[in-house]
């Protein structure tokens, strides 16, 4: 009788979730009266690292507009943000890096990040290190704004959606080569997207002015397996990953043989039993895509 394969063991409780290492959910302020009609000022108290995230986080303290107290928010840090800097959030905030304003208030060509897809969702687009979205145009008639995402695609969102001005910190992160398996381990051990497509959103949606900090993080090579180990330790349990063809036939359906080969069709039916379900599961197509790929506009 064969052994239980890796895909079957994955469904049991021997693999730890690393989400408990996270400092705080990184999101914008709740959309309140102060932001809808004016602005509110906060101060950056600290720039912190979050396990499993390439971009640094900023702890921003605001005065509570309704009670005699202070409220701390955790924002995704934009490139150039520092401790002691003032952050203004609201409809009447100035167009400066790190400020959070509705996308309808941003002129065409503005670099933004941490953009709301729906008004009040507190940031969903262009959040990874070194990434940003660009304002393409506005439609005042229906209060919609068209933006270009990091992937290159375009999207239409509400003009009321908010965004952060600037670029997410950590740029250049992916330019550094991993060089060794250990760094790959730490990279993948705790993880979301910017693609380049364009999207239309509501003009009321908010965004942060600027680029997310931390760009260029993945450009740096890992160089040795120990670094890959620590990289993936903060993410999912998917490193190191042994190839099925390198195993014995008792350990994997692709194992065994006088040389490393699958020995059968790599596509497998959706209805296959768990011990057989490895390879290209219910694949619609296989092989390389040839020619250019046209980015679908949303």
Residue pairs with C-beta under 8 A, 6 or more apart in sequence:
2 250
2 275
3 250
3 251
4 275
5 251
5 252
5 253
5 274
5 275
5 278
6 252
7 274
7 277
7 278
8 274
8 275
15 237
16 237
18 51
18 52
18 189
18 190
18 233
18 234
18 235
18 236
19 190
21 51
21 52
21 190
21 234
22 50
22 51
22 52
22 53
22 190
23 48
23 50
23 51
23 57
23 74
24 50
24 57
24 74
25 74
26 50
26 53
26 57
26 74
26 75
26 76
26 114
26 123
26 127
27 73
27 74
27 75
27 122
27 123
28 73
28 75
28 89
28 100
28 114
28 116
28 122
28 123
28 162
28 164
28 206
28 208
29 35
29 40
29 62
29 73
29 89
29 100
29 122
30 120
30 122
31 119
31 120
31 122
31 162
31 206
32 65
33 65
34 40
34 65
34 90
35 89
35 90
35 91
35 100
35 162
35 206
36 90
36 91
37 90
37 91
37 92
38 90
38 91
38 92
39 88
39 89
39 90
39 91
39 92
39 93
40 62
40 63
40 65
40 88
40 89
40 90
41 62
41 63
41 86
41 87
41 88
42 60
42 61
42 62
42 73
42 86
42 87
42 88
42 89
43 60
43 61
43 84
43 85
43 86
43 87
44 58
44 59
44 60
44 81
44 82
44 83
44 84
44 85
44 86
44 87
44 98
45 59
45 60
45 61
45 72
45 83
46 58
46 59
46 83
47 56
47 57
47 58
47 59
47 77
47 81
47 82
47 83
48 56
48 57
48 58
48 59
49 56
49 57
50 56
50 57
51 190
51 234
52 189
52 190
52 191
52 234
52 235
53 129
53 190
54 128
54 129
54 130
54 170
54 173
54 214
54 217
54 218
55 76
55 77
55 127
55 128
55 129
55 130
55 168
55 169
55 170
55 212
55 213
55 214
56 77
56 169
56 170
56 213
56 214
57 74
57 75
57 76
57 77
58 74
58 75
58 76
58 77
58 81
58 87
59 72
59 73
59 74
60 72
60 73
60 74
60 75
60 87
61 70
61 71
61 72
61 73
62 70
62 71
62 72
62 73
62 89
63 70
63 71
64 70
64 71
75 87
75 100
75 114
75 164
75 208
76 113
76 114
76 123
76 127
76 164
76 168
76 208
76 212
76 213
77 168
77 169
77 212
77 213
77 214
78 97
78 98
78 113
78 164
78 165
78 166
78 167
78 168
78 169
78 208
78 209
78 210
78 211
78 212
78 213
79 97
79 130
79 166
79 167
79 168
79 169
79 171
79 210
79 211
79 212
79 213
79 215
80 97
80 98
80 166
80 210
80 213
81 87
81 97
81 98
81 166
81 169
81 210
81 213
85 98
87 98
87 99
87 100
88 94
88 96
88 99
88 100
89 99
89 100
89 101
89 162
89 206
90 100
90 101
91 101
91 102
91 105
93 99
93 100
93 101
95 101
95 105
95 106
95 107
95 110
95 165
95 209
96 165
96 209
97 165
97 166
97 209
97 210
98 164
98 165
98 166
98 208
98 209
98 210
99 164
99 165
99 208
99 209
100 114
100 162
100 163
100 164
100 165
100 206
100 207
100 208
100 209
101 162
101 163
101 165
101 206
101 207
101 209
102 159
102 160
102 161
102 162
102 163
102 203
102 204
102 205
102 206
102 207
103 112
103 115
103 116
103 135
103 145
103 147
103 157
103 158
103 159
103 161
103 162
103 163
103 201
103 202
103 203
103 205
103 206
103 207
104 138
104 140
104 143
104 145
104 159
104 160
104 203
104 204
106 112
106 135
106 145
106 163
106 165
106 207
106 209
107 135
108 135
108 136
108 137
108 138
109 134
109 135
110 134
110 135
110 165
110 209
111 132
111 133
111 134
111 165
111 166
111 167
111 209
111 210
111 211
112 126
112 132
112 133
112 134
112 135
112 147
112 163
112 164
112 165
112 166
112 207
112 208
112 209
112 210
113 126
113 127
113 131
113 132
113 133
113 163
113 164
113 166
113 167
113 168
113 207
113 208
113 210
113 211
113 212
114 123
114 125
114 126
114 127
114 163
114 164
114 168
114 207
114 208
114 212
115 123
115 124
115 125
115 126
115 133
115 147
115 157
115 161
115 162
115 163
115 164
115 201
115 205
115 206
115 207
115 208
116 122
116 123
116 124
116 125
116 157
116 158
116 161
116 162
116 163
116 201
116 205
116 206
116 207
117 124
117 125
117 155
117 157
117 161
117 199
117 201
117 205
118 124
118 157
118 158
118 161
118 201
118 202
118 205
119 158
119 160
119 161
119 162
119 202
119 204
119 205
119 206
123 162
123 163
123 164
123 206
123 208
125 133
125 147
125 149
125 155
125 194
125 199
126 132
126 133
126 149
126 150
126 168
126 194
126 212
127 168
127 192
127 194
127 212
128 150
128 168
128 170
128 192
128 193
128 194
128 212
129 168
129 169
129 170
129 171
129 173
129 212
129 213
129 214
129 215
129 217
130 167
130 168
130 169
130 170
130 171
130 172
130 173
130 174
130 211
130 212
130 213
130 214
130 215
130 216
130 217
131 150
131 167
131 168
131 194
131 211
131 212
131 215
132 150
132 166
132 167
132 168
132 194
132 210
132 211
132 212
133 147
133 148
133 149
133 150
133 163
133 194
133 207
134 147
134 148
135 145
135 146
135 147
136 146
136 147
136 148
136 154
136 198
137 145
137 146
138 144
138 145
138 146
138 159
138 203
139 145
139 146
139 156
139 159
139 200
139 203
140 159
140 203
143 158
143 159
143 160
143 202
143 203
143 204
144 156
144 157
144 158
144 159
144 200
144 201
144 202
144 203
145 156
145 157
145 158
145 159
145 161
145 200
145 201
145 202
145 203
145 205
146 154
146 155
146 156
146 198
146 199
146 200
146 201
147 154
147 155
147 156
147 157
147 198
147 199
147 200
147 201
148 154
148 196
148 197
148 198
149 155
149 194
149 195
149 196
149 197
149 198
149 199
150 193
150 194
150 195
150 196
151 193
151 194
151 195
151 196
151 197
151 295
152 195
152 196
152 197
152 198
152 295
153 195
153 196
153 197
153 198
153 199
153 295
153 296
153 297
153 298
154 197
154 198
154 199
154 200
154 297
154 298
155 197
155 198
155 199
155 200
155 201
155 298
156 198
156 199
156 200
156 201
156 298
157 199
157 200
157 201
157 202
157 205
158 201
158 202
158 203
158 204
158 205
159 201
159 202
159 203
159 204
159 205
160 202
160 203
160 204
160 205
160 206
161 201
161 202
161 203
161 204
161 205
161 206
161 207
162 205
162 206
162 207
162 208
163 205
163 206
163 207
163 208
163 209
164 207
164 208
164 209
164 210
165 207
165 208
165 209
165 210
166 208
166 209
166 210
166 211
166 212
167 210
167 211
167 212
167 213
167 215
168 210
168 211
168 212
168 213
168 214
168 215
169 211
169 212
169 213
169 214
169 215
170 212
170 213
170 214
170 215
170 216
170 217
171 211
171 212
171 213
171 214
171 215
171 216
171 217
172 215
172 216
172 217
172 219
172 220
173 214
173 215
173 216
173 217
173 218
173 219
173 220
174 216
174 217
174 218
174 219
175 216
175 218
175 219
175 220
176 216
176 217
176 218
176 219
176 220
176 221
177 219
177 220
177 221
177 222
177 223
178 184
178 187
178 221
178 222
178 223
178 227
178 228
178 231
179 221
179 222
179 223
179 224
179 227
180 222
180 223
180 224
180 225
180 226
180 227
180 228
181 222
181 225
181 228
181 229
181 239
181 240
182 222
182 224
182 225
182 226
182 227
182 228
182 229
182 230
182 231
183 221
183 222
183 223
183 224
183 225
183 226
183 227
183 228
183 229
183 230
183 231
184 222
184 228
184 231
184 232
184 239
185 225
185 228
185 229
185 230
185 231
185 232
185 233
185 239
185 240
186 227
186 228
186 229
186 230
186 231
186 232
186 233
186 234
186 235
187 218
187 222
187 228
187 231
187 232
187 235
187 239
188 231
188 232
188 235
188 236
188 238
188 239
189 231
189 232
189 233
189 234
189 235
189 236
189 237
189 238
189 239
190 234
190 235
190 236
191 235
191 236
196 295
197 295
197 296
197 297
197 298
198 297
198 298
199 298
200 298
222 228
222 231
225 240
228 239
229 239
231 239
232 238
232 239
243 254
243 260
244 252
244 253
244 254
244 255
244 262
244 278
244 279
245 252
245 254
245 255
245 257
245 260
245 261
245 262
246 255
246 260
247 254
247 255
247 256
248 255
248 256
249 255
249 256
249 257
252 278
253 264
253 275
253 276
253 278
253 279
254 262
254 263
254 278
254 279
256 263
257 263
262 279
266 279
266 280
266 286
267 279
267 280
267 281
267 282
267 283
267 286
268 276
268 277
268 278
268 279
268 280
268 281
268 282
269 282
270 281
270 282
272 281
280 286
